[in-house]
Structures are given as structure tokens and as C-alpha cells.
């Protein structure tokens, strides 16, 4: 699957909540200073889903 400049590369598979949270933060920093396109909103939803999945699977951010 190819990526577009709006989306960037896909996030890897299972992540810790901290990794998923950082992916969300980086995406918002890169795109948050202007109106969001439908593709960007879809990517934001996808990143949120990854973060929720990491939380549900009991991964913790504690070292």
C-alpha cells in the first residue's frame, strides 16, 4: 500500500500505549495548524484506534 503526503507512513503493528500516543502527537503537530482533510481525519481515527488497542491489550507505559 502506498502512502500519501497527508498520511505519512503507516504505523507498525502492535505498539505500547506510549508509542501509539507519540504517533498521535506527531501527526497532530504535523497537521494541526490548518483545517484537516478527510484523509487526515481518517488517519487520525486510525492512530486513535491503535492507541486504544494498545491500552485494551494491557500494555503499560511503566518501565
PyMOL Python script that loads the backbone (N, CA, C, O; Angstrom):
from pymol import cmd

cmd.read_pdbstr("""\
ATOM      1  N   UNK A   1       0.841  -1.177   0.000  1.00  0.00           N
ATOM      2  CA  UNK A   1       0.000   0.000   0.000  1.00  0.00           C
ATOM      3  C   UNK A   1       0.882   1.234   0.000  1.00  0.00           C
ATOM      4  O   UNK A   1       1.814   1.338   0.798  1.00  0.00           O
ATOM      5  N   UNK A   2       0.594   2.155  -0.880  1.00  0.00           N
ATOM      6  CA  UNK A   2       1.388   3.372  -0.932  1.00  0.00           C
ATOM      7  C   UNK A   2       0.833   4.393   0.055  1.00  0.00           C
ATOM      8  O   UNK A   2      -0.314   4.299   0.493  1.00  0.00           O
ATOM      9  N   UNK A   3       1.660   5.357   0.388  1.00  0.00           N
ATOM     10  CA  UNK A   3       1.234   6.390   1.316  1.00  0.00           C
ATOM     11  C   UNK A   3       1.155   7.713   0.581  1.00  0.00           C
ATOM     12  O   UNK A   3       1.766   7.892  -0.472  1.00  0.00           O
ATOM     13  N   UNK A   4       0.397   8.634   1.146  1.00  0.00           N
ATOM     14  CA  UNK A   4       0.288   9.969   0.583  1.00  0.00           C
ATOM     15  C   UNK A   4       0.974  10.940   1.523  1.00  0.00           C
ATOM     16  O   UNK A   4       1.192  10.612   2.689  1.00  0.00           O
ATOM     17  N   UNK A   5       1.317  12.117   1.049  1.00  0.00           N
ATOM     18  CA  UNK A   5       1.954  13.088   1.943  1.00  0.00           C
ATOM     19  C   UNK A   5       1.088  13.431   3.151  1.00  0.00           C
ATOM     20  O   UNK A   5       1.616  13.727   4.223  1.00  0.00           O
ATOM     21  N   UNK A   6      -0.253  13.392   2.990  1.00  0.00           N
ATOM     22  CA  UNK A   6      -1.120  13.720   4.115  1.00  0.00           C
ATOM     23  C   UNK A   6      -1.044  12.664   5.205  1.00  0.00           C
ATOM     24  O   UNK A   6      -1.096  12.982   6.393  1.00  0.00           O
ATOM     25  N   UNK A   7      -0.919  11.409   4.798  1.00  0.00           N
ATOM     26  CA  UNK A   7      -0.983  10.328   5.761  1.00  0.00           C
ATOM     27  C   UNK A   7       0.357   9.978   6.356  1.00  0.00           C
ATOM     28  O   UNK A   7       0.435   9.678   7.548  1.00  0.00           O
ATOM     29  N   UNK A   8       1.397  10.004   5.584  1.00  0.00           N
ATOM     30  CA  UNK A   8       2.682   9.548   6.073  1.00  0.00           C
ATOM     31  C   UNK A   8       2.709   8.031   6.092  1.00  0.00           C
ATOM     32  O   UNK A   8       1.759   7.388   5.644  1.00  0.00           O
ATOM     33  N   UNK A   9       3.779   7.456   6.601  1.00  0.00           N
ATOM     34  CA  UNK A   9       3.892   6.000   6.596  1.00  0.00           C
ATOM     35  C   UNK A   9       2.927   5.377   7.596  1.00  0.00           C
ATOM     36  O   UNK A   9       2.601   5.991   8.611  1.00  0.00           O
ATOM     37  N   UNK A  10       2.474   4.171   7.317  1.00  0.00           N
ATOM     38  CA  UNK A  10       1.581   3.514   8.270  1.00  0.00           C
ATOM     39  C   UNK A  10       2.323   3.177   9.549  1.00  0.00           C
ATOM     40  O   UNK A  10       3.516   2.876   9.529  1.00  0.00           O
ATOM     41  N   UNK A  11       1.612   3.230  10.654  1.00  0.00           N
ATOM     42  CA  UNK A  11       2.217   2.853  11.933  1.00  0.00           C
ATOM     43  C   UNK A  11       2.436   1.350  11.947  1.00  0.00           C
ATOM     44  O   UNK A  11       1.644   0.607  11.369  1.00  0.00           O
ATOM     45  N   UNK A  12       3.500   0.890  12.599  1.00  0.00           N
ATOM     46  CA  UNK A  12       3.745  -0.542  12.667  1.00  0.00           C
ATOM     47  C   UNK A  12       2.667  -1.246  13.474  1.00  0.00           C
ATOM     48  O   UNK A  12       1.796  -0.594  14.048  1.00  0.00           O
ATOM     49  N   UNK A  13       2.718  -2.558  13.521  1.00  0.00           N
ATOM     50  CA  UNK A  13       1.747  -3.376  14.235  1.00  0.00           C
ATOM     51  C   UNK A  13       1.632  -3.030  15.701  1.00  0.00           C
ATOM     52  O   UNK A  13       1.591  -1.849  16.048  1.00  0.00           O
ATOM     53  N   UNK A  14       1.581  -4.015  16.568  1.00  0.00           N
ATOM     54  CA  UNK A  14       1.355  -3.758  17.995  1.00  0.00           C
ATOM     55  C   UNK A  14       2.351  -2.761  18.561  1.00  0.00           C
ATOM     56  O   UNK A  14       3.555  -2.835  18.313  1.00  0.00           O
ATOM     57  N   UNK A  15       1.818  -1.843  19.313  1.00  0.00           N
ATOM     58  CA  UNK A  15       2.624  -0.787  19.921  1.00  0.00           C
ATOM     59  C   UNK A  15       2.285  -0.692  21.394  1.00  0.00           C
ATOM     60  O   UNK A  15       1.229  -1.150  21.832  1.00  0.00           O
ATOM     61  N   UNK A  16       3.182  -0.098  22.149  1.00  0.00           N
ATOM     62  CA  UNK A  16       2.852   0.240  23.522  1.00  0.00           C
ATOM     63  C   UNK A  16       1.963   1.481  23.481  1.00  0.00           C
ATOM     64  O   UNK A  16       1.959   2.200  22.482  1.00  0.00           O
ATOM     65  N   UNK A  17       1.216   1.742  24.546  1.00  0.00           N
ATOM     66  CA  UNK A  17       0.438   2.982  24.562  1.00  0.00           C
ATOM     67  C   UNK A  17       1.315   4.225  24.363  1.00  0.00           C
ATOM     68  O   UNK A  17       0.894   5.183  23.715  1.00  0.00           O
ATOM     69  N   UNK A  18       2.513   4.210  24.909  1.00  0.00           N
ATOM     70  CA  UNK A  18       3.409   5.363  24.756  1.00  0.00           C
ATOM     71  C   UNK A  18       3.782   5.567  23.293  1.00  0.00           C
ATOM     72  O   UNK A  18       3.807   6.703  22.819  1.00  0.00           O
ATOM     73  N   UNK A  19       4.069   4.493  22.573  1.00  0.00           N
ATOM     74  CA  UNK A  19       4.424   4.607  21.156  1.00  0.00           C
ATOM     75  C   UNK A  19       3.226   5.103  20.352  1.00  0.00           C
ATOM     76  O   UNK A  19       3.364   5.978  19.498  1.00  0.00           O
ATOM     77  N   UNK A  20       2.059   4.545  20.627  1.00  0.00           N
ATOM     78  CA  UNK A  20       0.859   4.963  19.910  1.00  0.00           C
ATOM     79  C   UNK A  20       0.529   6.420  20.218  1.00  0.00           C
ATOM     80  O   UNK A  20       0.125   7.169  19.329  1.00  0.00           O
ATOM     81  N   UNK A  21       0.699   6.819  21.475  1.00  0.00           N
ATOM     82  CA  UNK A  21       0.444   8.201  21.870  1.00  0.00           C
ATOM     83  C   UNK A  21       1.402   9.146  21.146  1.00  0.00           C
ATOM     84  O   UNK A  21       0.988  10.207  20.677  1.00  0.00           O
ATOM     85  N   UNK A  22       2.655   8.777  21.054  1.00  0.00           N
ATOM     86  CA  UNK A  22       3.628   9.625  20.361  1.00  0.00           C
ATOM     87  C   UNK A  22       3.285   9.737  18.880  1.00  0.00           C
ATOM     88  O   UNK A  22       3.439  10.811  18.297  1.00  0.00           O
ATOM     89  N   UNK A  23       2.824   8.656  18.260  1.00  0.00           N
ATOM     90  CA  UNK A  23       2.418   8.713  16.852  1.00  0.00           C
ATOM     91  C   UNK A  23       1.262   9.700  16.682  1.00  0.00           C
ATOM     92  O   UNK A  23       1.248  10.480  15.730  1.00  0.00           O
ATOM     93  N   UNK A  24       0.296   9.669  17.600  1.00  0.00           N
ATOM     94  CA  UNK A  24      -0.812  10.626  17.563  1.00  0.00           C
ATOM     95  C   UNK A  24      -0.309  12.057  17.704  1.00  0.00           C
ATOM     96  O   UNK A  24      -0.688  12.940  16.935  1.00  0.00           O
ATOM     97  N   UNK A  25       0.547  12.271  18.695  1.00  0.00           N
ATOM     98  CA  UNK A  25       1.061  13.624  18.933  1.00  0.00           C
ATOM     99  C   UNK A  25       1.843  14.154  17.729  1.00  0.00           C
ATOM    100  O   UNK A  25       1.690  15.316  17.352  1.00  0.00           O
ATOM    101  N   UNK A  26       2.674  13.311  17.131  1.00  0.00           N
ATOM    102  CA  UNK A  26       3.459  13.731  15.970  1.00  0.00           C
ATOM    103  C   UNK A  26       2.550  14.080  14.797  1.00  0.00           C
ATOM    104  O   UNK A  26       2.789  15.060  14.092  1.00  0.00           O
ATOM    105  N   UNK A  27       1.512  13.281  14.590  1.00  0.00           N
ATOM    106  CA  UNK A  27       0.583  13.542  13.489  1.00  0.00           C
ATOM    107  C   UNK A  27      -0.135  14.869  13.701  1.00  0.00           C
ATOM    108  O   UNK A  27      -0.265  15.661  12.769  1.00  0.00           O
ATOM    109  N   UNK A  28      -0.600  15.112  14.919  1.00  0.00           N
ATOM    110  CA  UNK A  28      -1.297  16.369  15.212  1.00  0.00           C
ATOM    111  C   UNK A  28      -0.354  17.558  15.059  1.00  0.00           C
ATOM    112  O   UNK A  28      -0.743  18.589  14.511  1.00  0.00           O
ATOM    113  N   UNK A  29       0.886  17.424  15.540  1.00  0.00           N
ATOM    114  CA  UNK A  29       1.854  18.516  15.375  1.00  0.00           C
ATOM    115  C   UNK A  29       2.078  18.828  13.898  1.00  0.00           C
ATOM    116  O   UNK A  29       2.200  19.992  13.516  1.00  0.00           O
ATOM    117  N   UNK A  30       2.131  17.798  13.082  1.00  0.00           N
ATOM    118  CA  UNK A  30       2.414  17.990  11.661  1.00  0.00           C
ATOM    119  C   UNK A  30       1.215  18.558  10.896  1.00  0.00           C
ATOM    120  O   UNK A  30       1.396  19.207   9.865  1.00  0.00           O
ATOM    121  N   UNK A  31      -0.009  18.320  11.389  1.00  0.00           N
ATOM    122  CA  UNK A  31      -1.196  18.692  10.622  1.00  0.00           C
ATOM    123  C   UNK A  31      -2.165  19.598  11.369  1.00  0.00           C
ATOM    124  O   UNK A  31      -3.182  19.999  10.802  1.00  0.00           O
ATOM    125  N   UNK A  32      -1.886  19.926  12.601  1.00  0.00           N
ATOM    126  CA  UNK A  32      -2.868  20.604  13.429  1.00  0.00           C
ATOM    127  C   UNK A  32      -2.982  22.104  13.255  1.00  0.00           C
ATOM    128  O   UNK A  32      -3.808  22.732  13.918  1.00  0.00           O
ATOM    129  N   UNK A  33      -2.182  22.696  12.387  1.00  0.00           N
ATOM    130  CA  UNK A  33      -2.204  24.154  12.262  1.00  0.00           C
ATOM    131  C   UNK A  33      -3.066  24.646  11.104  1.00  0.00           C
ATOM    132  O   UNK A  33      -2.967  25.804  10.699  1.00  0.00           O
ATOM    133  N   UNK A  34      -3.900  23.777  10.578  1.00  0.00           N
ATOM    134  CA  UNK A  34      -4.763  24.136   9.441  1.00  0.00           C
ATOM    135  C   UNK A  34      -5.966  23.207   9.446  1.00  0.00           C
ATOM    136  O   UNK A  34      -5.980  22.222  10.184  1.00  0.00           O
ATOM    137  N   UNK A  35      -6.977  23.504   8.635  1.00  0.00           N
ATOM    138  CA  UNK A  35      -8.124  22.590   8.565  1.00  0.00           C
ATOM    139  C   UNK A  35      -7.688  21.198   8.105  1.00  0.00           C
ATOM    140  O   UNK A  35      -6.786  21.055   7.279  1.00  0.00           O
ATOM    141  N   UNK A  36      -8.342  20.186   8.651  1.00  0.00           N
ATOM    142  CA  UNK A  36      -7.998  18.793   8.361  1.00  0.00           C
ATOM    143  C   UNK A  36      -8.788  18.285   7.159  1.00  0.00           C
ATOM    144  O   UNK A  36      -9.984  18.547   7.035  1.00  0.00           O
ATOM    145  N   UNK A  37      -8.106  17.556   6.276  1.00  0.00           N
ATOM    146  CA  UNK A  37      -8.787  16.923   5.144  1.00  0.00           C
ATOM    147  C   UNK A  37      -9.466  15.641   5.631  1.00  0.00           C
ATOM    148  O   UNK A  37      -9.204  15.173   6.739  1.00  0.00           O
ATOM    149  N   UNK A  38     -10.329  15.086   4.801  1.00  0.00           N
ATOM    150  CA  UNK A  38     -10.974  13.806   5.153  1.00  0.00           C
ATOM    151  C   UNK A  38      -9.937  12.711   5.337  1.00  0.00           C
ATOM    152  O   UNK A  38     -10.057  11.886   6.243  1.00  0.00           O
ATOM    153  N   UNK A  39      -8.923  12.696   4.486  1.00  0.00           N
ATOM    154  CA  UNK A  39      -7.873  11.676   4.597  1.00  0.00           C
ATOM    155  C   UNK A  39      -7.110  11.823   5.914  1.00  0.00           C
ATOM    156  O   UNK A  39      -6.779  10.827   6.558  1.00  0.00           O
ATOM    157  N   UNK A  40      -6.835  13.058   6.311  1.00  0.00           N
ATOM    158  CA  UNK A  40      -6.131  13.285   7.575  1.00  0.00           C
ATOM    159  C   UNK A  40      -6.991  12.886   8.768  1.00  0.00           C
ATOM    160  O   UNK A  40      -6.484  12.310   9.731  1.00  0.00           O
ATOM    161  N   UNK A  41      -8.273  13.183   8.715  1.00  0.00           N
ATOM    162  CA  UNK A  41      -9.172  12.773   9.796  1.00  0.00           C
ATOM    163  C   UNK A  41      -9.264  11.248   9.883  1.00  0.00           C
ATOM    164  O   UNK A  41      -9.330  10.686  10.977  1.00  0.00           O
ATOM    165  N   UNK A  42      -9.267  10.589   8.733  1.00  0.00           N
ATOM    166  CA  UNK A  42      -9.287   9.121   8.724  1.00  0.00           C
ATOM    167  C   UNK A  42      -8.006   8.568   9.342  1.00  0.00           C
ATOM    168  O   UNK A  42      -8.051   7.602  10.104  1.00  0.00           O
ATOM    169  N   UNK A  43      -6.881   9.168   9.022  1.00  0.00           N
ATOM    170  CA  UNK A  43      -5.613   8.722   9.602  1.00  0.00           C
ATOM    171  C   UNK A  43      -5.595   8.978  11.107  1.00  0.00           C
ATOM    172  O   UNK A  43      -5.095   8.145  11.862  1.00  0.00           O
ATOM    173  N   UNK A  44      -6.123  10.095  11.550  1.00  0.00           N
ATOM    174  CA  UNK A  44      -6.210  10.384  12.977  1.00  0.00           C
ATOM    175  C   UNK A  44      -7.055   9.327  13.681  1.00  0.00           C
ATOM    176  O   UNK A  44      -6.689   8.858  14.759  1.00  0.00           O
ATOM    177  N   UNK A  45      -8.169   8.954  13.087  1.00  0.00           N
ATOM    178  CA  UNK A  45      -9.003   7.892  13.661  1.00  0.00           C
ATOM    179  C   UNK A  45      -8.249   6.573  13.729  1.00  0.00           C
ATOM    180  O   UNK A  45      -8.367   5.839  14.710  1.00  0.00           O
ATOM    181  N   UNK A  46      -7.471   6.267  12.686  1.00  0.00           N
ATOM    182  CA  UNK A  46      -6.698   5.023  12.668  1.00  0.00           C
ATOM    183  C   UNK A  46      -5.654   5.019  13.791  1.00  0.00           C
ATOM    184  O   UNK A  46      -5.480   4.014  14.480  1.00  0.00           O
ATOM    185  N   UNK A  47      -4.971   6.136  13.967  1.00  0.00           N
ATOM    186  CA  UNK A  47      -3.972   6.228  15.022  1.00  0.00           C
ATOM    187  C   UNK A  47      -4.619   6.120  16.407  1.00  0.00           C
ATOM    188  O   UNK A  47      -4.066   5.488  17.307  1.00  0.00           O
ATOM    189  N   UNK A  48      -5.784   6.737  16.570  1.00  0.00           N
ATOM    190  CA  UNK A  48      -6.507   6.613  17.839  1.00  0.00           C
ATOM    191  C   UNK A  48      -6.883   5.160  18.104  1.00  0.00           C
ATOM    192  O   UNK A  48      -6.800   4.692  19.239  1.00  0.00           O
ATOM    193  N   UNK A  49      -7.293   4.454  17.069  1.00  0.00           N
ATOM    194  CA  UNK A  49      -7.656   3.039  17.218  1.00  0.00           C
ATOM    195  C   UNK A  49      -6.456   2.210  17.673  1.00  0.00           C
ATOM    196  O   UNK A  49      -6.593   1.322  18.515  1.00  0.00           O
ATOM    197  N   UNK A  50      -5.289   2.501  17.117  1.00  0.00           N
ATOM    198  CA  UNK A  50      -4.081   1.792  17.542  1.00  0.00           C
ATOM    199  C   UNK A  50      -3.780   2.057  19.008  1.00  0.00           C
ATOM    200  O   UNK A  50      -3.389   1.151  19.744  1.00  0.00           O
ATOM    201  N   UNK A  51      -3.966   3.316  19.433  1.00  0.00           N
ATOM    202  CA  UNK A  51      -3.723   3.677  20.829  1.00  0.00           C
ATOM    203  C   UNK A  51      -4.705   2.944  21.749  1.00  0.00           C
ATOM    204  O   UNK A  51      -4.312   2.401  22.781  1.00  0.00           O
ATOM    205  N   UNK A  52      -5.978   2.937  21.366  1.00  0.00           N
ATOM    206  CA  UNK A  52      -6.986   2.236  22.178  1.00  0.00           C
ATOM    207  C   UNK A  52      -6.688   0.746  22.249  1.00  0.00           C
ATOM    208  O   UNK A  52      -6.824   0.131  23.307  1.00  0.00           O
ATOM    209  N   UNK A  53      -6.282   0.165  21.125  1.00  0.00           N
ATOM    210  CA  UNK A  53      -5.968  -1.265  21.106  1.00  0.00           C
ATOM    211  C   UNK A  53      -4.803  -1.577  22.030  1.00  0.00           C
ATOM    212  O   UNK A  53      -4.824  -2.590  22.729  1.00  0.00           O
ATOM    213  N   UNK A  54      -3.795  -0.728  22.043  1.00  0.00           N
ATOM    214  CA  UNK A  54      -2.647  -0.943  22.929  1.00  0.00           C
ATOM    215  C   UNK A  54      -3.097  -0.876  24.384  1.00  0.00           C
ATOM    216  O   UNK A  54      -2.650  -1.675  25.208  1.00  0.00           O
ATOM    217  N   UNK A  55      -3.972   0.063  24.706  1.00  0.00           N
ATOM    218  CA  UNK A  55      -4.497   0.172  26.072  1.00  0.00           C
ATOM    219  C   UNK A  55      -5.315  -1.065  26.440  1.00  0.00           C
ATOM    220  O   UNK A  55      -5.169  -1.585  27.547  1.00  0.00           O
ATOM    221  N   UNK A  56      -6.163  -1.542  25.545  1.00  0.00           N
ATOM    222  CA  UNK A  56      -7.014  -2.699  25.813  1.00  0.00           C
ATOM    223  C   UNK A  56      -6.211  -3.975  26.027  1.00  0.00           C
ATOM    224  O   UNK A  56      -6.611  -4.843  26.802  1.00  0.00           O
ATOM    225  N   UNK A  57      -5.103  -4.084  25.353  1.00  0.00           N
ATOM    226  CA  UNK A  57      -4.309  -5.296  25.447  1.00  0.00           C
ATOM    227  C   UNK A  57      -3.400  -5.306  26.680  1.00  0.00           C
ATOM    228  O   UNK A  57      -2.529  -6.165  26.821  1.00  0.00           O
ATOM    229  N   UNK A  58      -3.620  -4.349  27.555  1.00  0.00           N
ATOM    230  CA  UNK A  58      -2.923  -4.345  28.828  1.00  0.00           C
ATOM    231  C   UNK A  58      -1.480  -3.925  28.790  1.00  0.00           C
ATOM    232  O   UNK A  58      -0.754  -4.120  29.764  1.00  0.00           O
ATOM    233  N   UNK A  59      -1.045  -3.350  27.685  1.00  0.00           N
ATOM    234  CA  UNK A  59       0.320  -2.855  27.629  1.00  0.00           C
ATOM    235  C   UNK A  59       0.395  -1.613  28.494  1.00  0.00           C
ATOM    236  O   UNK A  59      -0.539  -0.811  28.510  1.00  0.00           O
ATOM    237  N   UNK A  60       1.472  -1.446  29.199  1.00  0.00           N
ATOM    238  CA  UNK A  60       1.610  -0.277  30.064  1.00  0.00           C
ATOM    239  C   UNK A  60       2.791   0.551  29.633  1.00  0.00           C
ATOM    240  O   UNK A  60       3.663   0.086  28.899  1.00  0.00           O
ATOM    241  N   UNK A  61       2.812   1.779  30.092  1.00  0.00           N
ATOM    242  CA  UNK A  61       3.930   2.665  29.777  1.00  0.00           C
ATOM    243  C   UNK A  61       4.991   2.610  30.868  1.00  0.00           C
ATOM    244  O   UNK A  61       6.056   3.211  30.720  1.00  0.00           O
ATOM    245  N   UNK A  62       4.721   1.901  31.961  1.00  0.00           N
ATOM    246  CA  UNK A  62       5.673   1.821  33.060  1.00  0.00           C
ATOM    247  C   UNK A  62       6.883   0.976  32.663  1.00  0.00           C
ATOM    248  O   UNK A  62       6.755  -0.046  31.988  1.00  0.00           O
ATOM    249  N   UNK A  63       8.042   1.423  33.093  1.00  0.00           N
ATOM    250  CA  UNK A  63       9.270   0.671  32.780  1.00  0.00           C
ATOM    251  C   UNK A  63       9.502  -0.401  33.814  1.00  0.00           C
ATOM    252  O   UNK A  63      10.482  -1.140  33.727  1.00  0.00           O
TER     253      UNK A  63
END
""", "prot")
cmd.dss("prot")
cmd.show_as("cartoon", "prot")
cmd.util.cbc("prot")
cmd.orient("prot")
